[in-house]
């Protein structure tokens, strides 16, 4: 015959009281704050099931997105044959977005070799040219979309439509957050206008909401609606959040299969902490004048972009995983169907000194080895002219580059034809690029998955390969 004490214990296990149930599931008020802190380590603990490969050097990514499509053949991929064919019809079929392409057009800029690697760089990027031995050039990139918005989705998420998680969300999902007071994924766009594609470009898609990109602005109030109302004290706000935590915790315990509830709870906790930390990160006045000048903050032409890049370096120091900075938006972008010589020169003037400053600053602080810098747009430009002095879109063969984070420095991978139109050697798809970025961060792109819509899904969905040749 079972003793009464044993029966009571058995009943407690099989039919726990409400208090016992809340305590065991972590939904009790006292355990919820701990659960919030432990959530940041959740994906790291998952290890094998979330794609950890254990071989990554990259701890953070800074993606410099040149929105509109920079012309690699006018910046980094020197093609002398363009001069020979200048003004003549393209010898063969060429696919353009707009009908009736013009003749072949030579580059309006001069090129020179730089560094021990002997990489060629256009005259419009003189500061960046000094850092070519830090760069890994990908000169035969290709995409699946010829117009801006689907091409922007493609380079960010691997698909040409909305709704899929972007690279930044996958990386924070795989590695987890390392900064308690800042988001794992931060986005900054050109203060003149948002990029084409808008907030869908940094969407978390079907991944948990805590992996969403958070927009930062280079001002005293970097995040909209974050500032505490003047009439509300910090202690009063903390009390409100404590009550909200209790109510949300009870609701979460009743709906354990709803991961978005926990993400919402965490968002309140993070926002409260960010009220003090976010303002500190954007306050670059704490930096020395020499550092500010390094990023071009004393030059009105590149001050805005330089400010964002300096903020990015400060975020890396605070452990932010992924920072994406868009230069150019619906206007003032790199989409130069006409007047390319003048307008590309202007875009380069706005970005040259800040990018060179970022690379130098990361290196001197010992951060370049663990920080991967990515440069590129959604596609490149055609070798033929449009409106006499511009270029059309070219997703078939274009240039991007990487620096730091375990990428092979002073190295060029891939080659386009003599016109810079299509790859002839070692082409790189956007899925290959994504697989390589995750690999450098120690994540296996095939095993980093999330169950959605009836199947396990990944960033590449078995369509990409790691470019091992560019891994240092």
Secondary structure by P-SEA (a helix, b strand, c coil): cccaaaaaaaaaaacccaaaaaaaacccccaaaaaaaacccccccccccccccccccccbbbbbccccccccccccccccccccccccccccbbbbccccccccccccbbbbbbcccccccccccaaaaaccccbbbbcbbbbcccccaaaaaaacccccccccccaaaaaaaaccccccccccbbbbccccccccccccccccccccccccbbbbcccccccccccccccccaaaaaaaaaaaaaaaaaaaaaccccaaaaaaaaaaaaaaaaccaaaaaaccccccaaaaaaacccccccaaaaaaaaaaaaaaaacccbbbbbccccccccccccaaaaaaaaaaaacaaaaaaaaaaaaaacccccbbbbbbccbbbbccccccccccccccbbbbbccccccccccccccccccccccccccccaaaaaaaaaaaaccccccccccccccccccccccbbbcccccc
